[in-house]
Amino acid sequence: MIDVQVLISAHVSYGVGALGDYIHMYQPYNAKFVSLVKEYNDVIIGSFFGHEHNDAFKVVYNDGMYLYGSFLARRGSFSIVK
């Protein structure tokens, strides 16, 4: 078996914007992203997003269990995975 690690890079982040007023990704793409994170969280070691103009923290849960978290900063973003 090959040991695989993945970094995700995207312009817009998943989920609701930091101010809670809109979703960055179109809903079908957002749902697909969250689905992929849930399925492959064991190989995703981080992610980088742009676009956000406010500091924010986003978390993906699966059945109440933490899977994936991202800190989004004003000048680029990085992810805290494990």
C-alpha positions in Angstrom: 0.0 0.0 0.0 1.2 3.5 -0.9 1.3 6.1 1.9 -0.5 9.0 0.4 -0.8 12.5 1.9 -2.8 15.3 0.2 -2.8 19.1 0.4 -5.9 20.9 -0.9 -5.5 24.3 -2.5 -8.5 26.4 -3.7 -9.5 30.0 -4.2 -12.7 29.9 -2.2 -13.3 28.0 1.0 -16.1 25.6 1.9 -19.1 26.4 4.1 -20.6 29.7 5.1 -18.6 32.9 4.9 -17.0 34.3 8.0 -19.9 36.8 8.4 -22.5 34.1 7.9 -24.1 36.0 5.0 -23.4 33.6 2.1 -21.8 30.3 1.0 -18.6 30.8 -1.1 -19.0 27.6 -3.1 -22.1 26.8 -5.1 -24.1 24.3 -2.9 -23.5 21.2 -5.1 -19.7 21.8 -5.0 -19.8 22.6 -1.2 -21.6 19.3 -0.6 -19.2 17.4 -2.7 -16.2 19.0 -1.0 -17.5 18.1 2.5 -18.3 14.6 1.3 -14.7 14.2 0.0 -13.3 15.5 3.2 -15.4 13.0 5.2 -14.3 10.1 3.0 -10.6 11.0 2.7 -9.8 12.8 6.0 -7.2 10.2 6.8 -5.0 11.3 3.9 -5.7 15.1 3.9 -2.9 16.8 5.8 -3.9 20.4 5.2 -5.6 22.9 2.9 -5.0 26.4 1.7 -7.8 28.8 0.7 -7.9 32.4 -0.4 -10.8 34.8 -1.0 -11.9 35.2 2.7 -11.6 38.8 3.9 -12.1 38.0 7.6 -10.5 35.7 10.1 -12.6 32.6 10.6 -12.5 29.0 11.8 -14.4 26.2 10.1 -14.9 22.6 11.2 -16.3 19.5 9.5 -18.0 17.0 11.8 -19.2 13.5 10.9 -21.9 12.2 13.3 -20.7 14.6 16.0 -17.0 13.6 15.6 -14.4 16.2 14.6 -12.9 15.4 11.2 -11.4 18.5 9.7 -10.8 22.1 10.7 -9.5 25.2 9.0 -8.4 28.5 10.2 -9.0 31.1 7.5 -7.0 34.3 7.8 -7.4 37.6 5.9 -4.3 37.1 3.9 -4.6 33.5 2.9 -5.7 30.5 4.9 -4.3 27.2 6.2 -5.8 24.1 7.7 -5.5 22.4 11.0 -6.3 18.8 10.3 -5.2 16.4 13.0 
